[in-house]
Each structure stands twice: as C-alpha cells, then as structure tokens.
Amino acid sequence: MKKKGKAKGAETKAGAGAAATAKRRKAGPGRGPAKTAAKTAAKPRSASRTVSVPESKPTRDRDTIRQLRRALSRALKLIQQLQASAETDFLLGTLNRRGFERELTRAIAYIKRYHTSAAVIALDVDRLKPINDAFGHGAGDEVLKAIVSVLKAQVRASDVIGRLGGDEFAVLLWNLNETEARAKAAALEQAIDRLAFLFGKSTVMAGASTGVAMLGAHAETSKSLEAADSAMYQRKAQRRHEASVS
C-alpha cells in the first residue's frame, strides 16, 4: 500500500511540472519578467529640449561681410568729415588755403583737358589792421564776415571762395574771358568799398584791392596764385596813390 501511495505522489508532482512547462510555452518566448525589464530599459527616452543646430558657415560669412561694410561706410564718412574740417576756415565757413589750392588744382586739370576758360582773383582787405588795433579783433572778424557775404552775393554757385590767410582771399571764376574777369574784380572792389561799420561811436570803412590771373592750358596752381597776388599788390599800390592824390 505504501509503494502505491508513493507512486501516486510522484505522478502528481510530474503532472504539476508538466503543467507549469506548458504554461511557460503558452506565454511564448521573450515575455518573461527579465525580458520585459530589459526591453523597457532599452527603450529611449523622449528628448525634453530642442537641440540647437549650429549656424552654417555661409550665413556667418554673410553677417561678417555686412558688419565690415557698415564699419567701412562709417570710416569713410568720418574721413570725409575730417577732410572737410581740415580744409574749412572755421570763422568764415569758406575754404582755407589748403582747400582752395585743392580746388584750383582740380580746375587747372579740367581746363587742360577740356580747354575751358577760368580766372582766379586774389583779394586783400584794406585797413583791416588799423580796425583790429583800434577796436579789437572782434571788430575785424565782423568786417571779414561782411566781406565774405559780399563775395557770395557777387559770384555764382559754381565759383569757389577761399580765405588764404589773415585778410587775403581768392576767388575761382569759371567760364569767362580776361575782360569779364577784370570787370568782376572791379565790381568786387566797389561792393566792398561801400561797406560801412559802426564800432562804438565811430563809423569805419574797409575796402579791398584785387588782382587777376587767367588760367590756361599751361597754368600751375602755385604760379597762378603768385600771378594773381602780384597783380593784387600792384592794384593796392595804385589805390593808395589815388587816395593820396584825392
């Protein structure tokens, strides 16, 4: 009887084992706890932030070029401003000697190429030193400003006015012959001679002497100014003589 019971128990255990094996097979491969955990661990996590894409080289190059162009434009503008200030008389707003000589050099080059006509008038203010000595340099500055106003009213927009220094001026006149240039010089003298200034209780007259030099195919900047200056001093001596005789 005991042997029969043992055999029956063994059969029961064997049946349970077979049932468990059948259950695992029914579940299929890769569905066990270990497989599921491994599969879960291998699954990538979704990105929580956007990955920035590096800027392309062509885009960086275009930005750099734009920045360089802007910097170059600012530099050129500054150079022009510095050049203008270096060639301008700050008191009168006209060209100074350097600026006028530059314009005269350009004019001579143009005349030689296109065979046009032009003249330069040298102008020296009479009696400016006595005015400065008697009434101060502020009074002299007022006289100079009034004379520049006369010059601007008498010449064309295409003509050029320059202060060569102190009481000396020069005017570049385009497209006129020698007769017309001398007539314009005389008109400038007459207009300036009519100026009257009241300093304190004193009425003061200024005046100006002019000299003309024509610009031709063989003209040079320095020689043209020297010729006009020499003619102006001859005219100044003539005016003094006329004043002493009268």
C-alpha angles and dihedrals in degrees: 000000000000093000091052092052092050091051091050092051091051090052091051092052091047091052091051091050092050090049091052092049091050090051092053091049091050091053089058131222122305095023099100123111094261094050092048092050092048092049091049092050093050093053109103120238118241114255112258095200137036115258111232116235113224115247112258119249095241090056092050090049092052091050091049092050091050091050092049091049091052091048091049091050091052091048093050091049091051091049090052091050092049091047091050092050091047091054099042130090103231096206098050105022093232127118115281123224093280093050094044093049089051091053091045091052090052091048093052091050090051092048092051092050101042100026095234126152131246141153138208121218120202113207129191122190113234122224096005094130094055089050091052092047095048102038106016135256091286088067090048090052090053090054092050092050091051091050092051089052089054092049092050091050092050101047134058127256090251092057121089129229123197137175107223093190141300108354096344123107137174131204126200111208123193131214104006136114128236095268091053092045093053091047090053091049090052091049090053091052092050094048093050092044088060093058115110126188130197113213111176104314094334126098111210131194121204122187140182141229122211139198129193132216122179119223115225140161092288098043123132127197100238095038092049092053091046091052093049091045092051091050090049093055090050089052091048091054090048092052092050090051091049090049093050093049094049 
